Amino acid sequence: MVKRFLLSITLCCLFTVPAFAANDLPGKGVTVSPARATWNTGFFHAALVKMGLEALGYKVKKPKDLANALAYKSLAMGDIDYWPNGWFPVHNNYMGGDFFEHAKPYGYVVQAGGLQGYLVSKSYADKLNITSLDDFKRPEVLEVFDKDGDGKADLNACPPGWGCERTIDRHMEVYGLKKYIKPSKAAYEAGMAAALGAHQAGKPVFFYSWTPNWTVFKLKPGEDVVWINVPEIIPTEYQKASADKMTVKDLEGAVSNPLKMGFVPSDIRIVANKKFAEENPAAKRFFELFSIPLADINRQNNLLYQGEKSEKDIQRHAKEWIANNKATWDNWLKQAREAAN
């Protein structure tokens, strides 16, 4: 009788342990092909998403660094499974045609936290009474911000392929600024490092930036720089539904309250191929739950600027975040595993 009882327990263990392991690792046996942005301020949360999927048992390939247009095309075609760097509505124009039949955004990495706009040195804004891009049409302002003597103010802008590049180019057109402002489309990080050096030397700076980003951690709005207005709000078709959000109230470091930023505050979201998401409910649920405080991203982005920008550094930052937010992280994984049952 005792032997039969022990045999029953043994058999139960043999069958229940593998079942538990399977539930614990719902992604086991599935290989995932991700991509990530070409801007390194988005690498931190991309690393966290990858680690989350790996904790669920998925084998996740090294992410491809893709420009926006190629990333969205690859998602729709199924060449990649997910992209954690969607910015909406800035990226809406990449999702035309039948895109939503094949891919869609999931969850919110940061909701309405992606502010975008133009900043200038506070001391020069105060001295020259700069409150808007329109002020760069004034000769005395233009002259101060003309670094190379070509008769145009130099704006540190966005590299080709970024969503903000199109918006800035449009601003230059609709506000009649092409004759007065020259957007620099060189590597953003190098350009902003030069701008920080110029600021520290007491020289004027004029740049586009967004949050989360190390730039507004180092060049503090209200102390070092100020956010300035666009001349008027002229939304594109995809911005019209959110045009009221292009004017922001109570923005720290703004030259006016409210401030006409000219950009809709963006939601940062994970975009995934729908077939992949539906076939992998654990991954889909993790995408829906994953969210990072804006302050945490800003803090990590400042570490990038301080030189901690290797893949090894970013992996360490991500592991430290998980350790500091273990209860939240474990809850996400728990819910993701339950979704697979």
N, C-alpha and C positions, 0 to 999 in steps of 0.2 A: 504493500500500500504506500509506504514511504517512497519506495523507488518510483512508483507510478506518479506520485505527487511531484517529486523532483524532476522527473522527465517532462511533466506538463509545464513546469516553470521554465525549464531549459528551452523547450519548444516555443513558449511565449516570447522569451527573450530573443530567440533567433529571428522570429518574425517581426517583433515590434521594434527592435533597434534599427534595422535597415529602413523601416517605414518612417521612423522619427528622423533619421539622417536625410532621407529624401525630402521630407517636409522642411527641414532646416536649410537645405540647399536646393531650392526649387529650380535654380538655373543650371544645375549640374548637367554637363553634356552640351550646353549651348554656347557657341562662340559669337561674341558681339563685336561689330565693327563700328566704332565711334569716330567722330570728328570733333574738332574744337576750333575756336576762333584764331585769327592771326595776331590778336592783341593779347599780350601776356597778363593783363589785369583780369582776364577771364580764365586763366589756367588753374587758379586755386579751386574754384567750385567745380571745374571740369574734373580735377583730380579726385575730389570728394565723391562725385557721382560715380566715377569708375570704381572707387573703393567700395561704395555701397553695393554695386552690382556684383563685385567679386565676393563680398561677404555673403551674398545670396547664392553663390555657387557658379556664377557665370564666368566664362573665360573671356576677358575683355582685351582686345588687341590694343596696341599702342595707338592713340588717337592721331588722325591725320589733321594737319593744320591747313584749313581751307578758307579761302575768301568767301564772303557771304553768298554770292550768286552761285558758286559751285557747290557750296554746302547744301543749299536748298534744292538745287537740281539733283544732287546725289541722294538726298532724302527721298524725294519723290520717285526716283528710279530704283530705290532699294539698294544702292551701292554702299550706303552707310545706314546704320540703324538708329542713331540718335546724334543730336547736336545740342549741347547745353547752353549755347550762347545766343539764343534768340532774343532780339530786342524789338518790342512792339509798342507803338505802331511803326517805328523806324524801318523795320524789315518787312512790313506788309507788302511792299511792292515787289518782293522776291517770290511771292506766293500766288502768282496769277494762274490763269488757265485751270487745269484740273488738279492743282496741287493738293487741295484738301480731300481729294479722293484717295490720296496716297500717304499723306503725312499731316500731322497737326501738332500744336503746342500742348504740353501737359504741365500742370502745376505752375508755381511761381517761385523762382529762385529768390527774386526780390520784386515786390509789387509796388509799382509807381515810384521806385527808388532811383531809377536811371535818369537823373536830371542832366540836361545838356544846355550849353550856352556859351557866351563869350565873356572873357574876363580881361581886365587891363590893370596895370599897376595902380594901386590906390593913390599913391602920392601924385602921380601924373594925372589921374582922373580928377582929383581935387584941384590941382593947379590949373588944369585946362578946361575944367567943367565938362568932362566927358560923361555923358549919361546914355548914349545910344550909338549904334553903328553909324548913324547919320553924321555924327560929329567928325568922322574921319574924312568928310568932304571939306572940312575947314582946313585951310593951308597950314595953320600953325600946329594943328594936331597931326596932320599927315606927315609933316616934316620931322616931327619928333620920333615917329614910329617907322620911318623909312630907313631901314638898316643899310641897304645897298645903293642908295642914291638914284633909284630908277623912277622916282616920283610917285611911288605907291607905298602905303603902309604895309608892313609885313605881318601877316597873321599866321601863327603856327596852327595849322589846320589838320586835316585827316588824309592818310595815305589812300591811294587808289584802291577801290574795292570795298571800302568801309561804307556803311550806310550813311554816316554823317558827311561823307565827301559829297554825295549828291545833294544833301540838304544845304550845305554851305555854298556850293556852286549855284544853287537856286536862289539863295539869299543874295548873293552878289548880283544876280540878274534882276530879280524883282524889286530890289531896293536901289537899283542904279548905282552899284558900288564897284563895278568892274574897273573903272578908271581910277579908283582911289585905294582899293585894298587888293593885295596879292596874297592869296592863300598858299602857304607852303605845304606841299604834299609829300615831303620827305618822311623818313621814319619818325613816327610820333615820339617815341621814348627819347631818342637822341635829340630831337628838337626841343622837347620840354626840359631835358637836362641842361641844354644850352640856355634856355629861358631862365631856369633857376639860377644859373651862374650869373646871367646878366642882371637879374633882380638883386642878387647879393652884392653885385658891383655898383648898384644904384642906378642901373640903366632901365628904361621902360620895357615892359613886356605886354604882349597882346596875343591871346591864344584862345582857342576853343578847348573846352574840357567837358567831362561828364562825371557823374558819380555812379558807382564807386570808382575811385581813381586816386593814386598817390599824389597827383598834382595838387588837389585841394586839401591834402593833408600837409604838404610842405609849403605851399603858397596859400595861406589861410585867407578865405574870403572875409572881408571886413577889417583885416589887419594888413596883409600884404597886397591883396588884389581886391577888385570888386566885380560883381556880375553887372553887365550893362544890358540895356534894352535893345531889341530890334526896333526899327522905326514904326512898324505897325504889324498886326497879326494878319498874315495872308496865307491861310492854310491851303495845302494841296488837297486833292480829292480824298486821299486816305486819311488826312488829318481833320477833315471837316467835322466828323462826329465827335472829335475830342478837342475842338478848337478852343473851348473855354479853359482847358487845362494848360494851354500854351502861355497863359498869364498866371504867374505863381505869386501867392501871398506869403508874407512873413519869411522870405528867404534870407537867411543870414548872409550878410556881406553884399546885399543888392543895393544899387544906387537909388532905387525907388521902391515903394510898396503900394501896389503890387509891381511886379517886374514882367515886362513882355519878353519872354525868353526865346520865342520863335520855334521851340521844339516841344513836342508833347512829352511829359515825363514817361519814361518807358518802363514797361514790365519786362524783367529778364526771365525767360522761360526756357524749359527744355523742349525741343522739337524732336519728334520721333516718327519713324516710319510706322504707319498704322498697322500694317500686317505684323511687324515685329512686336508692337505693343499688345495687340490682341492675342498673339500666340504666347506672350510672356507676361501674364497678369502680375507676377511679382515685380518685374521691372517697371511695368506701367504704374503700379501703385507707389513704388519708390519715387518715380518721377513726379507723381502728384503730390507727394508729401514733402519732398526735399525743399528746404528754404533756409537761407542764410541771412542773419542780420547784416544790414548795410555797414554798420560800424565794424563788424568782424572782417568784412571784405576790404574796407578802407585800411584797416590795421595791417592786413597781410600785404596789400598793395604797397604800403610804405616800406615793408621789409624788402620787397622787390627792388624799390629804388635804392635802398641801402646796400644792395649788392647780393641779396639772397634770392637769386633768380634762376639758379640751375634747376634742372628737373629734380635732383636730389633734395634741394632746398624746399621746393614746392610740395614734394611728397611728405617731407617732415612737417611743414606747416599744416598740411591736411590731417596728418596723424595726430598732431597736437590739438587741432580743433575737435577731432572726434573724442579724444581723451577728456577734453574740457566740457564736452556736451554729450557725455555717454548716455545719459537717460533718454535724451531726445533721439539720439542715433539708434539706440537699441529699440526704441518704440517704433521708429520708421521701419526697421528690419522686421520687427514682430508683425506689424500690419501688412508688410509686403509678403511675408511668408503665409499669413492667413489668407491673403487674396489668391494665392496659388492653390489653396485647398478646394 
